[in-house]
């Protein structure tokens, strides 16, 4: 099992979870971070660190957010590892606790976004 970063992190990206991770499993994107399921050691230390409550154990994902497991795995292969906390995004307060932020996910530094319909994400 692994832990998974979900929708609540998009446009906030606090990274307080990064400092506590003993496996260096977090990867940094433009407006989101992900956990590599291959690197996560399932310790759960990151769970209480996230002020947006964006991290879920794989076992607690439901039909509406299970696609984040695949998204975390795929983006972890593309994005660099982050080893220490950085400042959250400037407008994080505006985005905090908003729902359905997946259409705003930036995949690369060119600010390209993915479009998701019915909570199904296209191939990245």
Secondary structure as a PSIPRED ss2 file (coil, helix, strand):
# PSIPRED VFORMAT (PSIPRED V4.0)

   1 X C   1.000  0.000  0.000
   2 X C   1.000  0.000  0.000
   3 X E   0.000  0.000  1.000
   4 X E   0.000  0.000  1.000
   5 X E   0.000  0.000  1.000
   6 X C   1.000  0.000  0.000
   7 X H   0.000  1.000  0.000
   8 X H   0.000  1.000  0.000
   9 X H   0.000  1.000  0.000
  10 X C   1.000  0.000  0.000
  11 X C   1.000  0.000  0.000
  12 X C   1.000  0.000  0.000
  13 X C   1.000  0.000  0.000
  14 X C   1.000  0.000  0.000
  15 X C   1.000  0.000  0.000
  16 X C   1.000  0.000  0.000
  17 X C   1.000  0.000  0.000
  18 X C   1.000  0.000  0.000
  19 X C   1.000  0.000  0.000
  20 X C   1.000  0.000  0.000
  21 X C   1.000  0.000  0.000
  22 X C   1.000  0.000  0.000
  23 X C   1.000  0.000  0.000
  24 X C   1.000  0.000  0.000
  25 X C   1.000  0.000  0.000
  26 X E   0.000  0.000  1.000
  27 X E   0.000  0.000  1.000
  28 X E   0.000  0.000  1.000
  29 X C   1.000  0.000  0.000
  30 X C   1.000  0.000  0.000
  31 X C   1.000  0.000  0.000
  32 X C   1.000  0.000  0.000
  33 X E   0.000  0.000  1.000
  34 X E   0.000  0.000  1.000
  35 X E   0.000  0.000  1.000
  36 X C   1.000  0.000  0.000
  37 X C   1.000  0.000  0.000
  38 X C   1.000  0.000  0.000
  39 X C   1.000  0.000  0.000
  40 X C   1.000  0.000  0.000
  41 X C   1.000  0.000  0.000
  42 X C   1.000  0.000  0.000
  43 X C   1.000  0.000  0.000
  44 X C   1.000  0.000  0.000
  45 X C   1.000  0.000  0.000
  46 X C   1.000  0.000  0.000
  47 X H   0.000  1.000  0.000
  48 X H   0.000  1.000  0.000
  49 X H   0.000  1.000  0.000
  50 X C   1.000  0.000  0.000
  51 X C   1.000  0.000  0.000
  52 X C   1.000  0.000  0.000
  53 X C   1.000  0.000  0.000
  54 X C   1.000  0.000  0.000
  55 X E   0.000  0.000  1.000
  56 X E   0.000  0.000  1.000
  57 X E   0.000  0.000  1.000
  58 X H   0.000  1.000  0.000
  59 X H   0.000  1.000  0.000
  60 X H   0.000  1.000  0.000
  61 X C   1.000  0.000  0.000
  62 X C   1.000  0.000  0.000
  63 X C   1.000  0.000  0.000
  64 X C   1.000  0.000  0.000
  65 X C   1.000  0.000  0.000
  66 X C   1.000  0.000  0.000
  67 X H   0.000  1.000  0.000
  68 X H   0.000  1.000  0.000
  69 X H   0.000  1.000  0.000
  70 X H   0.000  1.000  0.000
  71 X H   0.000  1.000  0.000
  72 X H   0.000  1.000  0.000
  73 X H   0.000  1.000  0.000
  74 X H   0.000  1.000  0.000
  75 X H   0.000  1.000  0.000
  76 X H   0.000  1.000  0.000
  77 X H   0.000  1.000  0.000
  78 X H   0.000  1.000  0.000
  79 X C   1.000  0.000  0.000
  80 X E   0.000  0.000  1.000
  81 X E   0.000  0.000  1.000
  82 X C   1.000  0.000  0.000
  83 X C   1.000  0.000  0.000
  84 X C   1.000  0.000  0.000
  85 X C   1.000  0.000  0.000
  86 X C   1.000  0.000  0.000
  87 X C   1.000  0.000  0.000
  88 X C   1.000  0.000  0.000
  89 X C   1.000  0.000  0.000
  90 X C   1.000  0.000  0.000
  91 X C   1.000  0.000  0.000
  92 X H   0.000  1.000  0.000
  93 X H   0.000  1.000  0.000
  94 X H   0.000  1.000  0.000
  95 X H   0.000  1.000  0.000
  96 X C   1.000  0.000  0.000
  97 X C   1.000  0.000  0.000
  98 X C   1.000  0.000  0.000
  99 X C   1.000  0.000  0.000
 100 X C   1.000  0.000  0.000
 101 X C   1.000  0.000  0.000
 102 X H   0.000  1.000  0.000
 103 X H   0.000  1.000  0.000
 104 X H   0.000  1.000  0.000
 105 X C   1.000  0.000  0.000
 106 X E   0.000  0.000  1.000
 107 X C   1.000  0.000  0.000
 108 X C   1.000  0.000  0.000
 109 X C   1.000  0.000  0.000
 110 X C   1.000  0.000  0.000
 111 X C   1.000  0.000  0.000
 112 X C   1.000  0.000  0.000
 113 X E   0.000  0.000  1.000
 114 X C   1.000  0.000  0.000
 115 X C   1.000  0.000  0.000
 116 X E   0.000  0.000  1.000
 117 X E   0.000  0.000  1.000
 118 X C   1.000  0.000  0.000
 119 X C   1.000  0.000  0.000
 120 X E   0.000  0.000  1.000
 121 X E   0.000  0.000  1.000
 122 X C   1.000  0.000  0.000
 123 X C   1.000  0.000  0.000
 124 X C   1.000  0.000  0.000
